[in-house]
C-alpha cells in the first residue's frame, strides 16, 4: 500500500499543466484498481507511451499531428493536401476554394489537437488497464499495435 502511494505522488508530480493533472488523476484512478504490485509497472508503461499535448500542437503546425496520434490515413490525406496547396502556390496555379478548404482543415486541427491528444491518452490508458488486468502485465506489448 505504501508503494502505491509513493507511485501516485511521483506520477502526479510529473504532470505539466492543470488540465493534464485532471487526466493524470483519471489514469491513477483507473490503474488504482490493479493489484498493488502491477500499478507501478502499468504507470511506467503508460508514461512511456503517452503523447504530450504541447508536442502534438507542434506536430499540428507541421501537419503531421494525425499521423503521430495514430490516425494514419487522415494524416496522410491532410499532409498530401497541405503539400499540394504549397505546390500549387509556388507554381501560381492556386485557386481560392482549395486554399480555403485546406486552411480551414489546418486551423480546425490546430484548434482541436490537444483534445485529440487527451483522447489518445485516455484510450491508451483503457487499453493498458485491460491488458494489465487480464494478463497480469505479462502481455503488455499488445498495447503497441
N, C-alpha and C positions, 0 to 999 in steps of 0.2 A: 504494500500500500504506500509506503514512504517513497518507493522508487517511482511510482506513477505520479505522485505529487511533484517530485523533482522534475520529471519529464514534462509535466504540464507547465511548470513555471518556466523552464528553459524554452519550451516550444512557444509559449505565449510571448516571451520576451523577444523573440526573433521577428515579430510582426513589424511591418514598416509603416503602416498607416492605420487610422482608426477604422476604416472600412475593412481592412484585412484582419483587424483584431476580431471583429464580429465573425468573419469567415473562419478564422483560426479557432474561435470558441466553438463553432458548429463542428469543426473537424475533431476537436478534442472531445466533444460530447459524443460524436459518432464512434470514435476509437475507444472511448471510455467503456464501451460495452464489451470490448475484447478482454480475454484473460490478461491479467496484470503482466505476465511475462512476455506477452506479444505486443503490448501497447507501444513500448519504446521503439521496437523494430518497425512497426507499422508507421509510426510518425516519421521516423528517419527515411523510410521508403517514400512516403508522401512528400516530404521536403525535397527529396532528390528529383522527383518527377513533376512537381508543381510548376506552373508557369507564373512569372512575375507580371504584375499589371503594368508597370512602367516599361518593361521591355516589350510587352505586347503593343503599347502605344507607339514605341519607336518603330517596331515592325509594321505597324499600320501606316506610318509615314512612308515606308518603303514599299507598301502594297503587298507584303508577304505575310501579313498577320494571320490570315485564314489558313494558310499552309502550316504555319507554326502552331496554330491551335487545333490542328487535326482536320480541318475542313478542306481537304486537299483539292477536290475538283473545283469548287467555287473559287478557291485561292488561285488556281492556275488560270481560270477564266478571267478573274479580276486582274491578275498580273499581265496576261496577254492583252486585255482590253486597255489597261493603262499604258503598256508598251506601244500598242497600236496607235493610241492617241498621240503619244510622243513622236512616233514616226511620222504620222500624218501632219503634225505641227511643223516638224523640221522640213518636210517636203513641200509645205504650203498648200496642202490639199484638205486641211481640216475644216469641216463644216460645224455649224453651231450645235445642232442636235446631238451628234455623238459626243461632242465635248461636254455638253451639259449632263448627259446621262452618266458618263463615266465620272465626271466631277461630283455628281450627286451621290453615286455609289461610294466613291472615295471618302467623301465627307461623312456619309452615314456610317461607314465602317470605322472611321476615326472617332465618331461620337459614341459608338457602342462597343468599342474594342475591350474596354475594361469590364463591362458586364459579361461579354462573351468569355473573357479570361476567367472571371469568377465562376461562370457556368462550367467551364472546362475543369477547373479545380474541384468543384463540387462533384461532378461526375467521376473524376479520378478518385476522390475520397470514398464515394459509394462503391466503386469497383474494387478498390483496395480493401475496404472494410469487408465486403462479401468474400473476397479471396482469402483474407486472413482468417475470417470466421469459419469458412467452410473447410479450409485446408490446414489450419493451424500455422499458416505462414510458410509452408514449405513450397508452395507453388506460386510465389509472389511474382514471378516473371510473366505470368499470364496477363498482368495488367499493362504490359508494354505494347500489346498488339492492338 
